[in-house]
Structure formats: C-alpha cells, structure tokens
Amino acid sequence: MTTSDIIIDIIKPKYCAALEQLQRDCFPTLGDDDLMLEAHFRKHCELFPDGNFVALDGDKVVGLGSGFLIDFDFAHPQHRYMDIIDGGYYTTHQQDGDWYYGSDISVHPDYRRRGIGSRLYKARKDCVKKFNRKGIVAGGLLPGYPKYRKTLTPEQYAKKAAAGDLYDPTLSFQLSQGFQLRGMIENYIEDDASDNWATLIVWDNPNYTPPE
C-alpha cells in the first residue's frame, strides 16, 4: 500500500461504527469515558461534516481527523477535554467560531508512518482556509513522557520536545506540521501516560483575512 491508495473523505453515517473501533485501537491507555462511540460520530455527521475527515484503505477506516468551530478564549485556556467536546458530541460547535478545535486525530497502529496523519492535518488546514478561520487549536497528548517521568515534569518534557532536544511521537509530529506549543493544560484528560496533562498547540492560518 502506498499513501496514494488512501482516500480522505468527510465523515458519513456509514463510517461511524468503524470509527468507534478505531478509537479503541488507537487509544488503549484512555479510560472508557474518554472514548467516542458510534452515537458521537453520528452527531458529528449532523453538525459539521465538512470539518471531520476519515482516511480509508478501500472500505476500511484507518484514520480520523475530527473537530469543530469555536470561539476559543486564549486569555483563559485551561479546559477539560470532555467539557469542550460535550462528552464527545461536539454540540459546542459554533458555526461562526473563529477557531477550528482539533478534537481527535488518529491513525490505526498498522497504518502509521505512511503519511496518513499528514494528509489528515492537511484536510483540516484546507477546511480552515476554506471557511476563513483564524487557525487550529488543540490539546495534545504526550505518549513519550513515561520514559522521562522520573527526571522531568510534563511541562519540562514538552518544552524540550518543542526545542528539539527529545522526541515525542505526538508533539514532535504536530510541530512538524506547523503547530506551536503555546502552553500546558492541567487535568485535560484521563491518560496515565501523561499524568492527565496535555499540550496547548496552535496553528495559525497564514491566509486568514479579518472580516470587514
């Protein structure tokens, strides 16, 4: 299989059951309450299908890039993941929101390192440009942190990854996609790997034009 064999489509009801299984395959360290189920994905189809993307190998769902629009408050950036996504339903979506909130990007373990994640990020960026939004904001996990837990705090670890002094599978990839580390989010999500911490990352849309 080559990257060109993978098709990127917007979310549709026929993909929703497979997307639930993809969650379990991609995020084995997350608690059950933090995983999205078929019912959640069906709601995404209703609210903002143009901003939710599925990677397909033939008929097989192998990746997801999902999110919604929101007026993110950078003056008060602390938030919990399940609160901002309304338990996974994305009903916090604001059609006129300035920012695309990147809720979930995931690629099946058997399909990683084949460029699929980059294509999903590009689909998100293209969506932001299409709708003339300011950019993408997200909370990111730190799966590589356990190896450094005894010597670094999550914040120290993230800063070192951002500086290129160490490699984190998620944050380092996000930085390679043009994101910047803007801070840390405490008690963001139930995730043993990062002690419930997450990064606050931002991608600014270079084509954004303020409305007149």
N, C-alpha and C positions, 0 to 999 in steps of 0.2 A: 504493500500500500504506500502510495505517495501522498503528500499533502493535497495535491490537486484532486485526489479521489474523494476528499472530504467536502461535503456540501454544507454551507451555512444557510439556515432557513430561520424565519421568525417562528416563534412559538405557536403551536396549534394544538387543539384538544387531543389529537391522535398521538401526540408525543408524551402526554402527561404521566401516564403510568410508568413509562420507561424512565422519565426524569426522576421519579421518586426512587427507583432502584439506583440510578446514577448517584444520587445523594449518599446512599449507604455505601456504595463502592468507593466514593471519593473521600468521604469524611468519617472514617471509622472511629476517630477519637472524640467526635462530638456526641453530646447527650441526645437522647431521642427527642427531647423537647426543642432542640435547635435544628432539627432536620425538617426540610419541606416535603410535603406529601402531595399526592395527586390532586387533592382538592385545592391546595395552594396554587399549583401550576395552572389549574383551570381558571382561577381568578385572574392570574396574570394575562391569560388569553383575552379576558374581557377588558382589563384596564388599560394595558399599554403593550399590545403585541409587537409594535414597531420597535420597542426597546428591549425585547427579550429574544435571545438567539440560541438556536440549537445546532450543534455540529452532528452531522450524520455520515456514517460509513454505510452506504446503501440505505437499508431501512433501520440500521442500528444506531441508537442515540449514544454518542460517545463524548459529548461535551455540552456545556451550558454557559451562557453569559447573560445574566439577568439583572434587572434593575428598574428604576422608576425615576420620575422627575420630582424634585422637591426644592423648596427654598431653604437651603442649609444655613444654619446660623454659626458662622465661624467664630463669633465672639463667645459662644457657649457650645463648644464642640463635643463635650462629653455626652455620651448617649449609650444606651444598650441596644444591641443588635435586634433583639426580638421586639423591642418597643418601636424602633424606627421602621421596621418592616411589618408592623402589626401582626406579629406572630406568624409571619410568612405569607400573608395575604396581599401585601403591598397596597392596602387601601389608604395608606398615607400618600399615595401618588397624587401630585398636583399637576394638572395638565399644563399650567403656565409656570411651573417651577423653574428656577434659574439653573439648577444643577441636576445632573444625572447621578443618582445614588447607585453605585455599583454594589448590589447586594451579594451576588454569587457568581463566581467564575470557576469552572471546574472541568477537568478532563479525566476521563476514565484512566486508571493506572496503566492499562495495557496500551494506551494511545498517547502517552506523554512523550515529550521531546521530539515531536513530529511537526511542530509549528501550529498546532491547532489552537493553543492558548493565544498566540499572537493574532491569529485570524479572528478570534472572538473579541479580543481587545480592539482590533481594527473596526469590527462591526459596531461596537459601542461608540467609538470615536466618530465614525461616519454618521451614526444616529445623532450624536450631539451637534455635529456640524450641520446636518440636515435641518434640525429644529432650532439652530442658532442659540444653543445654551452655553453657559459660561465654561463648563467642563464637567469632569467626573470627580466625585469624592467617594471615598470608601474606607471601611475599616478592614485591615488585613491581618491574617493570622501569621504566626511565626513558628512554623513547624521545625525549624532547625535549632530552636532555643534550648531544648533539653540538654544538649551536649555542653552548653555553656552556663547552665543554671547555677553551678557552684561558684562561678567566678564573676558573673555579670548579672545585673538587673535586666529586665526586659528592655527598658529604655536604653541602657548602655549597649546592649546587644543590637538593637535596631539602629542606633547611631553608627556603630561600627560597620554594620551591613551597608548602610547608606553611604559610608565613606569608602567602601570597597575593601575594608580590612578583613572581612569574613563574608562567607556566602550563606544566604538563607534561600531555600528553594522558592519561597513565595515572594518575599520582599525584593530580593535581588532581581527576579524576573520582572516584577512590577516596575522597578526603577529602570530596567532596560526598555520598558515600553513608554518611557517619558514621564512617569509619575514622580512626584517629590514627596519625601517624608515631611509632614507638617506637625507631627506630634504623636502622642500616645493616648490611648483610650483605656481607662481602667474599668474592670468588670464588664467588658464589652460582650463576652460570650462565654459559655461553659466549654472550656477547652483546656485539658490538662497540660497539653504541650507548652502553652504559653502562659500558664498560670492565670488565665482569663483576660490577659492583656491583649491589645491589638494596636496596630499602627494606624494613624490617620494619614491617608495618602490622597494626593490631589493631582489631576491632570488638567491643565488649563487649555482651553480651546483657542488655538492661535488665530482662528478665523472669526472669533466672536465679534459681532457688531452690536453695540448697545442700541436698543430701540429709540427712535426719535420721540 
